[in-house]
């Protein structure tokens, strides 16, 4: 009907009416676009908020897991240090050394962060609905820090396997819990094996508890602020 009315106004050369009808058509289209855009933004914001809630849950679990990993690596470092020092004694207590070597070996724990929610946010465009500083914090922690820490964990595992096969298995009897040889040079090599494992753990612990931990804690605070949640310390 509007088209017929515009055609009639053109035939009548009523240009004002033509302009008015055309303006109504264009305005209607623009309003429809604005409504659709607003609806899309609202849907994106709602999806982003839901994702942030799940991301915070993941982050809290990752931070708790990081506490467990840090405690395990600290136990590992101390156990290998005690074993190394005990091997220097004139009459080493092999039973205590075996306990410490086994304790250190059993505590090679590393962090593999949960990244499913972050990957979904990237793929679905939820990150675009977030403030730029929050986007930066999320990308830093889940796009760089946690993947780097996971890579470091794989290096830890590879180093453990290599030292075990090329060093510990040669100089330490796992079944009897004693050095395979009491020769001074062999005991020195055994101490070097333990020092290698201890130093690798010290490196990993420094990475985990350094900038990576600080960035993750900062992200936790930012997520809680964005979601209007009172800040809580990770247990």
C-alpha positions as CSV (number, residue, x, y, z in Angstrom):
1,X,0.0,0.0,0.0
2,X,2.8,2.3,0.8
3,X,4.4,1.6,-2.7
4,X,1.1,2.6,-4.4
5,X,0.9,5.7,-2.4
6,X,4.4,6.7,-3.3
7,X,3.7,6.0,-7.0
8,X,0.6,8.2,-6.9
9,X,2.5,11.0,-5.3
10,X,5.1,10.8,-8.0
11,X,2.4,10.9,-10.7
12,X,0.9,13.9,-9.0
13,X,4.4,15.4,-8.6
14,X,3.8,15.9,-4.9
15,X,7.5,15.8,-4.1
16,X,7.1,16.7,-0.5
17,X,4.8,13.7,0.0
18,X,7.2,11.5,-1.9
19,X,10.1,12.6,0.4
20,X,8.0,12.0,3.5
21,X,7.0,8.5,2.4
22,X,10.6,7.7,1.5
23,X,11.8,9.0,4.9
24,X,9.3,6.8,6.7
25,X,10.5,3.8,4.8
26,X,14.2,4.5,5.5
27,X,13.5,5.4,9.1
28,X,11.6,2.1,9.6
29,X,14.5,0.1,8.1
30,X,17.0,1.9,10.3
31,X,15.0,1.4,13.4
32,X,14.6,-2.3,12.6
33,X,18.4,-2.6,12.2
34,X,18.9,-0.8,15.5
35,X,16.5,-3.1,17.3
36,X,18.2,-6.2,15.9
37,X,21.6,-4.8,16.7
38,X,20.5,-4.0,20.3
39,X,19.0,-7.5,20.6
40,X,22.3,-9.1,19.3
41,X,24.3,-7.0,21.8
42,X,22.1,-8.0,24.7
43,X,22.3,-11.7,23.7
44,X,26.1,-11.4,23.4
45,X,26.4,-9.7,26.7
46,X,24.2,-12.4,28.4
47,X,26.3,-15.1,26.8
48,X,29.6,-13.4,27.8
49,X,28.4,-13.0,31.4
50,X,27.5,-16.7,31.6
51,X,30.9,-17.5,30.2
52,X,32.7,-15.3,32.7
53,X,30.9,-17.1,35.5
54,X,32.1,-20.5,34.2
55,X,35.6,-19.0,33.6
56,X,35.8,-17.9,37.2
57,X,34.8,-21.3,38.4
58,X,37.6,-22.8,36.2
59,X,40.1,-20.2,37.5
60,X,39.2,-20.9,41.1
61,X,39.8,-24.7,40.5
62,X,43.0,-24.0,38.7
63,X,44.3,-21.8,41.5
64,X,43.4,-24.5,44.0
65,X,45.2,-27.0,41.9
66,X,48.2,-24.6,41.6
67,X,48.4,-24.6,45.4
68,X,48.5,-28.4,45.5
69,X,51.2,-28.4,42.8
70,X,53.3,-25.8,44.6
71,X,53.1,-27.8,47.8
72,X,54.0,-31.0,46.0
73,X,57.0,-29.4,44.2
74,X,58.2,-27.9,47.5
75,X,58.0,-31.3,49.1
76,X,59.9,-32.8,46.2
77,X,62.7,-30.1,46.4
78,X,63.1,-30.6,50.1
79,X,63.1,-34.4,49.9
80,X,65.8,-34.4,47.2
81,X,67.9,-31.9,49.1
82,X,67.8,-34.1,52.2
83,X,68.7,-37.2,50.2
84,X,71.6,-35.3,48.5
85,X,73.0,-34.1,51.8
86,X,72.6,-37.5,53.5
87,X,74.7,-39.1,50.7
88,X,77.6,-36.9,51.8
89,X,77.6,-38.4,55.3
90,X,80.3,-40.9,56.2
91,X,77.7,-43.5,57.0
92,X,74.6,-42.6,55.1
93,X,71.2,-43.8,56.4
94,X,70.0,-45.6,53.2
95,X,66.6,-46.2,54.6
96,X,65.9,-42.5,55.1
97,X,67.5,-41.7,51.8
98,X,65.2,-44.2,50.1
99,X,62.2,-42.6,51.8
100,X,63.2,-39.1,50.5
101,X,64.0,-40.3,47.0
102,X,60.7,-42.0,46.7
103,X,58.9,-39.0,48.3
104,X,60.5,-36.6,45.8
105,X,59.8,-38.9,42.8
106,X,56.1,-39.2,43.8
107,X,55.6,-35.5,44.0
108,X,56.3,-34.4,40.5
109,X,53.0,-32.7,40.0
110,X,52.3,-30.0,37.4
111,X,49.4,-27.9,36.3
112,X,47.2,-28.6,33.3
113,X,44.7,-25.7,33.3
114,X,41.2,-25.9,32.1
115,X,40.8,-24.0,28.8
116,X,37.5,-25.1,27.3
117,X,35.6,-22.1,28.5
118,X,38.3,-19.7,27.2
119,X,38.4,-21.4,23.8
120,X,34.6,-21.2,23.5
121,X,34.7,-17.5,24.4
122,X,37.2,-16.9,21.7
123,X,35.3,-18.9,19.1
124,X,31.9,-17.4,19.9
125,X,33.1,-13.8,20.1
126,X,32.2,-13.4,23.8
127,X,35.5,-11.6,24.4
128,X,34.3,-8.7,22.2
129,X,31.6,-7.9,24.7
130,X,34.1,-7.4,27.6
131,X,36.0,-4.3,28.7
132,X,39.4,-4.1,27.1
133,X,41.4,-4.4,30.3
134,X,39.5,-7.6,31.3
135,X,40.0,-9.0,27.8
136,X,43.8,-8.4,28.2
137,X,43.9,-10.1,31.6
138,X,42.0,-13.2,30.3
139,X,44.1,-13.4,27.2
140,X,47.3,-13.1,29.3
141,X,46.4,-15.8,31.7
142,X,44.6,-18.3,29.4
143,X,46.2,-17.4,26.1
144,X,49.8,-17.3,27.4
145,X,50.5,-18.0,31.1
146,X,48.7,-21.3,31.6
147,X,49.8,-22.8,28.2
148,X,53.4,-21.8,29.0
149,X,53.0,-23.5,32.4
150,X,51.6,-26.6,30.8
151,X,54.6,-26.7,28.4
152,X,56.9,-26.4,31.4
153,X,55.1,-29.3,33.0
154,X,55.7,-31.5,30.0
155,X,59.4,-30.5,30.1
156,X,59.4,-31.5,33.8
157,X,58.0,-34.9,32.9
158,X,60.5,-35.4,30.1
159,X,63.3,-34.4,32.4
160,X,62.1,-36.9,35.0
161,X,62.0,-39.7,32.5
162,X,65.4,-38.9,31.1
163,X,67.1,-38.6,34.5
164,X,65.5,-41.8,35.7
165,X,66.6,-43.8,32.6
166,X,70.1,-42.3,32.1
167,X,71.0,-41.6,35.7
168,X,68.9,-42.8,38.6
169,X,68.4,-46.3,37.2
170,X,72.1,-46.6,36.8
171,X,73.2,-45.5,40.2
172,X,70.2,-46.2,42.5
173,X,68.6,-49.6,43.2
174,X,64.9,-48.8,43.4
175,X,64.0,-52.3,44.7
176,X,66.6,-52.4,47.5
177,X,66.6,-48.7,48.2
178,X,70.4,-48.4,48.2
179,X,73.0,-47.0,45.9
180,X,74.1,-49.6,43.3
181,X,77.7,-48.7,43.9
182,X,79.4,-47.2,47.0
183,X,82.3,-45.8,44.9
184,X,82.9,-42.1,45.5
185,X,82.5,-41.2,41.8
186,X,79.2,-43.1,41.5
187,X,77.8,-41.5,44.7
188,X,78.8,-38.1,43.2
189,X,76.9,-39.0,40.0
190,X,73.9,-40.0,42.1
191,X,74.0,-36.7,43.9
192,X,74.1,-34.9,40.6
193,X,71.0,-36.9,39.4
194,X,69.1,-35.6,42.5
195,X,70.5,-32.1,42.1
196,X,69.2,-32.0,38.5
197,X,65.7,-33.1,39.5
198,X,65.7,-30.6,42.4
199,X,66.9,-27.7,40.2
200,X,64.2,-28.5,37.6
201,X,61.5,-28.4,40.3
202,X,62.9,-25.2,41.7
203,X,62.7,-23.7,38.2
204,X,59.1,-24.9,37.7
205,X,58.0,-23.7,41.1
206,X,59.5,-20.3,40.4
207,X,57.6,-20.0,37.2
208,X,54.3,-21.2,38.7
209,X,54.5,-19.0,41.8
210,X,55.9,-16.0,40.1
211,X,54.3,-13.8,37.4
212,X,51.9,-16.5,36.3
213,X,50.4,-16.7,39.8
214,X,50.3,-12.9,40.1
215,X,48.5,-12.6,36.7
216,X,46.0,-15.4,37.7
217,X,45.2,-13.7,41.0
218,X,44.7,-10.4,39.2
219,X,42.3,-12.0,36.8
220,X,40.4,-13.6,39.6
221,X,39.9,-10.1,41.2
222,X,38.9,-8.6,37.9
223,X,36.3,-11.3,37.1
224,X,34.8,-11.0,40.6
225,X,34.5,-7.3,40.1
226,X,32.9,-7.6,36.7
227,X,30.4,-10.1,38.0
228,X,29.7,-8.1,41.2
229,X,31.0,-10.9,43.4
230,X,32.7,-10.1,46.7
231,X,36.4,-11.0,46.5
232,X,37.4,-14.2,48.2
233,X,40.8,-15.6,48.8
234,X,41.6,-18.9,47.1
235,X,41.7,-21.7,49.7
